[in-house]
Amino acid sequence: MSITYTQADLRRTHPAYRGRWTPVVLTTIAILFLGVFLVLPLAAVFVEAFRKGLGVYLQSFSDPDARSAMRLTLLVALVVIPLNLVFGVAASWAITKFDFRGKGLFLTLIDLPFAISPVISGVIFVMLFGLNGWFGPWLLEHHIQIIFAVPGIVLATLFVTFPFIARELIPLMQSQGTEQEQAALVLGASGWQMFWRVTLPNIKWGLLYGVILCNARAIGEFGAVSVVSGHIRGQTNTVPLHIEILYNEYNFVGAFAMAALLTLLALITLAVKTLVEWKTKKDQAKAVVGGIR
Amino acid sequence: MKTRNKPTHVLPGFGLTLGFSALYLCLIVLIPLSALFVSALRMDANQFWETVTSPRVVASYRLTFGASFAAAIINAVFGLLVAWVLVRYRFAGRKLIDAMVDLPFALPTAVAGIALTTIYAPNGWMGRLLAPMGVKAAFTPLGIVIALTFIGLPFVVRTVQPVLEDLGTEIEEAAASLGATPFQTFRRILFPELLPSLLTGFALAFARALGEYGSVIFIAGNMPMKTEITPLVIITKLEQYDYAGATAIALVMLVLSFVLLLTINLLQRWTQRSRQCQ
């Protein structure tokens, strides 16, 4: 293993300070740990998916139940993302550009879904809309089904992905302050012009990452959706729930084929995160240079 | 902060954005959550107590707590090590490893669950290595600890990493030049500085592990009294139409999550204070 050092590292590797082998040993242990816990599961997904060859792998996508699961998952993501996007931008605008009483409480409440077990996130909607729930009898009378149907899946997913976009935007907009928006207004821009021309370009990378994270969670959510879905094949099974059914039926290639698709999505999410971090750093560096000039 | 935000009411949209986001928060989060509290309040106190202290439920608390605690400890130790290596050493593939640390956040829990089960099953890659040593991982509490370690892995790394980046190497060099051994430097200089963020990461990983469901149920085996976690008990009760029982246990877990959330908030404030002191 070749390890190079920065200037500071070179000074610290002085024998009086630290053994020459310490960095190598520590790095090796860290890489071994991450290899066992991160790389092995990743490799296992793809090895199992292609165990019986590409043909069997591709065939598992033509199964009608698999297709309906993919359609449902896509539908849920398409409903959930825009709603949480509007909320995320509105909440971050109110929180970062204005001062008001109870801001701390508001911030804590936004984080609440992060602290709650996915299973409980599903249970609360059963308590509201299930047969024995608050609105159960009323819904039954009007022939509206929420639990064990698509609306319940959407609601549970909305709940668990609720904080993602706001959480990405709030620190970003906090650091940007309000000067640019004020300048736009002074120069005669309308509220919407200011938002589209000044605010949105400033937050676009953070927004993109928030959307990607929200999307990853919406597509991959298991616990909450499992409680409200009812597991009806071809109707209320999302992709993660379909994976569970296939796995429990010992259809491992089918289960891992679907899993490989979701894993690919997770890897894309990580790539976008890295890209966004790089872009933000570049923008900040540019802003610093601009400030000096 | 206050002075900078003072003249901000010049900007438009305060009423609209705050009103909309508060309404949305109530509809999606607060009203559904309060439904659980109200349902639990309507329960008979004796019945509530009997449900949440029945032997099968207590066994599930013990397992969930024990496994979450063990996983959070493993993550604290190795998370600190990974953060240290990523911040202080430069080696080929460091950036890739840095990006990979977030995998457990991005990978759906069910995918993690079936992948880990396949690896640690007796004929899996790791299972085959462990079997000759007489260690069974899949379908035992050890398997649960492994799944929870995976799920909580990014928390400690991501809370310790920025603090370590800010820390600089001057104090350590001073300690070394005054004759401290590496261990002394770590224990007396580094560890106290890193402790607030390490505890925050530990608490975050612990809180996440307590509620985790998707990655655990595949590898756990789900035997009542032995390998059944509390979230699974809630689901089992729901499937048996025991709504009152499910509500009671869910409320216990919910209160616990709130206590942890409060602790984490306090820890984060401590972290920020000690970072400002630097």
Contacts between the chains, C-beta under 8 A, distances in Angstrom:
chain1	res1	chain2	res2	distance
A	1	B	91	6.9
A	2	B	91	7.0
A	2	B	92	6.4
A	3	B	89	6.0
A	3	B	90	7.1
A	3	B	91	4.6
A	4	B	90	5.2
A	4	B	91	7.1
A	5	B	89	7.4
A	5	B	90	6.3
A	6	B	90	5.9
A	8	B	169	5.0
A	9	B	88	6.7
A	9	B	89	6.8
A	9	B	90	7.0
A	11	B	169	7.6
A	11	B	173	6.8
A	12	B	88	8.0
A	12	B	169	6.1
A	12	B	172	7.0
A	12	B	173	6.9
A	12	B	176	7.7
A	14	B	176	7.6
A	16	B	176	6.4
A	16	B	177	7.8
A	17	B	172	7.9
A	17	B	173	7.4
A	17	B	176	4.0
A	17	B	182	6.8
A	17	B	185	8.0
A	18	B	176	7.8
A	18	B	182	5.0
A	19	B	182	7.4
A	22	B	182	7.1
A	23	B	88	7.7
A	23	B	89	5.1
A	26	B	81	6.3
A	26	B	84	6.7
A	26	B	85	5.6
A	26	B	89	7.5
A	27	B	85	5.1
A	27	B	89	5.6
A	27	B	91	5.9
A	29	B	81	6.3
A	30	B	78	7.4
A	30	B	81	5.3
A	30	B	82	4.8
A	30	B	84	7.9
A	30	B	85	4.2
A	30	B	86	7.9
A	31	B	85	8.0
A	31	B	97	7.1
A	33	B	78	4.9
A	33	B	81	7.3
A	33	B	82	6.9
A	34	B	82	6.6
A	34	B	97	6.2
A	34	B	100	6.8
A	34	B	101	7.3
A	36	B	126	7.3
A	37	B	149	6.5
A	37	B	150	5.5
A	37	B	153	6.1
A	38	B	100	5.5
A	38	B	101	7.6
A	38	B	103	5.3
A	38	B	104	7.6
A	38	B	150	7.8
A	38	B	153	7.3
A	39	B	100	7.7
A	40	B	119	5.5
A	40	B	125	6.4
A	40	B	126	7.0
A	41	B	107	7.8
A	41	B	112	6.2
A	41	B	115	3.9
A	41	B	116	5.7
A	41	B	119	6.5
A	41	B	150	7.0
A	42	B	103	7.1
A	42	B	115	7.5
A	44	B	115	4.6
A	44	B	118	5.2
A	44	B	119	5.2
A	44	B	124	7.8
A	44	B	125	7.1
A	45	B	111	6.4
A	45	B	115	5.1
A	48	B	115	7.8
A	48	B	118	6.0
A	83	B	24	7.9
A	86	B	20	7.7
A	87	B	20	7.5
A	87	B	21	5.7
A	87	B	24	4.8
A	87	B	25	7.9
A	89	B	17	8.0
A	90	B	16	7.5
A	90	B	17	4.0
A	90	B	18	7.9
A	90	B	20	4.9
A	90	B	21	4.6
A	90	B	24	7.8
A	91	B	17	7.1
A	91	B	21	3.7
A	91	B	25	7.8
A	93	B	13	6.2
A	93	B	17	4.5
A	94	B	13	7.9
A	94	B	14	6.3
A	94	B	17	4.2
A	94	B	18	4.0
A	94	B	21	6.0
A	97	B	5	7.6
A	97	B	8	5.5
A	97	B	11	5.3
A	97	B	14	7.7
A	98	B	5	7.0
A	98	B	8	5.5
A	98	B	9	6.8
A	98	B	11	7.3
A	98	B	14	4.9
A	98	B	18	7.5
A	99	B	2	6.8
A	99	B	5	4.7
A	99	B	6	7.3
A	99	B	8	6.9
A	100	B	14	7.9
A	100	B	18	7.0
A	106	B	22	7.5
A	106	B	25	7.8
A	108	B	261	7.6
A	108	B	265	7.0
A	109	B	25	6.0
A	109	B	29	6.9
A	109	B	30	7.0
A	110	B	25	6.8
A	111	B	261	7.4
A	112	B	29	5.8
A	112	B	33	7.3
A	112	B	261	7.6
A	113	B	29	6.2
A	115	B	207	6.3
A	115	B	257	4.7
A	115	B	258	7.1
A	115	B	260	6.8
A	115	B	261	4.3
A	116	B	33	7.8
A	116	B	211	6.7
A	116	B	254	6.6
A	116	B	257	5.6
A	117	B	210	7.0
A	117	B	211	2.6
A	117	B	212	7.5
A	117	B	213	6.9
A	117	B	231	5.4
A	117	B	253	5.9
A	117	B	257	6.9
A	118	B	109	8.0
A	118	B	211	6.5
A	118	B	212	7.9
A	118	B	213	5.6
A	118	B	214	7.2
A	118	B	231	7.7
A	119	B	211	7.0
A	119	B	213	5.0
A	119	B	231	3.9
A	119	B	232	8.0
A	119	B	234	5.5
A	119	B	235	6.1
A	119	B	250	7.7
A	120	B	36	7.4
A	120	B	211	7.0
A	120	B	231	7.7
A	120	B	234	7.2
A	120	B	250	4.9
A	120	B	253	6.1
A	120	B	254	5.8
A	120	B	257	7.9
A	123	B	36	6.8
A	123	B	234	6.3
A	123	B	238	6.8
A	123	B	246	6.1
A	123	B	247	7.4
A	123	B	250	4.9
A	124	B	32	4.2
A	124	B	33	5.8
A	124	B	35	5.7
A	124	B	36	4.9
A	124	B	250	7.9
A	125	B	32	5.9
A	126	B	238	6.5
A	126	B	243	7.6
A	127	B	32	7.7
A	127	B	35	4.6
A	127	B	36	5.5
A	127	B	39	5.1
A	127	B	243	7.5
A	127	B	247	6.6
A	128	B	31	7.7
A	128	B	32	5.7
A	128	B	35	4.8
A	130	B	243	7.4
A	132	B	241	7.9
A	132	B	243	5.1
A	133	B	35	7.5
A	134	B	35	6.1
A	155	B	28	7.5
A	155	B	32	7.8
A	158	B	28	5.3
A	159	B	28	5.8
A	159	B	29	6.4
A	159	B	32	6.7
A	162	B	28	5.8
A	162	B	29	6.0
A	177	B	4	6.2
A	178	B	4	7.6
A	178	B	5	7.2
A	178	B	8	5.2
A	178	B	11	6.2
A	181	B	11	5.6
A	182	B	7	7.7
A	182	B	8	8.0
A	182	B	10	5.8
A	182	B	11	6.8
A	185	B	10	6.5
A	185	B	11	7.0
A	185	B	12	7.8
A	191	B	12	3.9
A	191	B	13	6.0
A	194	B	11	8.0
A	194	B	12	7.7
A	195	B	13	7.8
A	213	B	105	7.8
A	213	B	106	7.8
A	216	B	106	5.2
A	216	B	108	7.8
A	219	B	108	7.1
A	220	B	107	7.2
A	220	B	108	2.7
A	220	B	109	6.9
A	220	B	110	7.4
A	220	B	111	7.2
A	221	B	108	7.5
A	222	B	108	6.4
A	222	B	109	5.0
A	222	B	110	4.5
A	222	B	213	6.9
A	222	B	214	3.5
A	223	B	109	7.1
A	223	B	211	7.9
A	223	B	212	7.9
A	223	B	213	3.7
A	223	B	214	5.4
A	223	B	231	6.8
A	226	B	213	7.4
A	226	B	214	7.7
A	226	B	235	7.2
A	227	B	235	6.3
A	227	B	238	6.6
A	240	B	108	5.3
A	240	B	109	7.7
A	240	B	110	4.2
A	240	B	111	7.5
A	240	B	214	7.1
A	241	B	110	7.8
A	243	B	110	5.2
A	243	B	111	6.9
A	243	B	114	6.6
A	244	B	110	5.9
A	244	B	218	7.9
A	247	B	114	5.1
A	247	B	218	6.9
A	252	B	118	7.7
A	255	B	114	6.0
A	256	B	114	7.1
A	259	B	108	8.0
A	259	B	110	7.6
A	259	B	111	4.4
A	259	B	114	6.2
A	259	B	115	7.0
A	262	B	107	7.5
A	262	B	108	4.9
A	262	B	111	5.2
A	263	B	107	6.4
A	263	B	111	5.9
A	266	B	103	6.6
A	266	B	106	3.9
A	266	B	107	4.4
A	266	B	108	7.1
A	266	B	111	7.7
A	267	B	106	7.7
A	269	B	106	4.3
A	270	B	99	5.3
A	270	B	100	7.1
A	270	B	102	5.8
A	270	B	103	6.5
A	270	B	106	5.6
A	271	B	99	7.6
A	273	B	99	7.1
A	273	B	102	6.5
A	273	B	106	8.0
A	274	B	95	7.8
A	274	B	99	4.7
